[in-house]
């Protein structure tokens, strides 16, 4: 997934945890889904992490850098 697509996905569907499901982080994806991105705070943190390239998949590889 390209970085631009990862950013757009995280901004528009990140509050539902879709980006976490796609990166293999199922447990926190469910948490994001049930709490609205941990009440918006975790969602904003994830947007910043994706934009700066610090968000990783379940194996620790950078997500959205292809």
Secondary structure, 3 states (H helix, E strand, C coil): CCHHHHHHHHHHHHHHCHHHHHCCCHHHHHHHHHHHHHHCHHHHHHHHHHHHCCCECCCCCECCCC
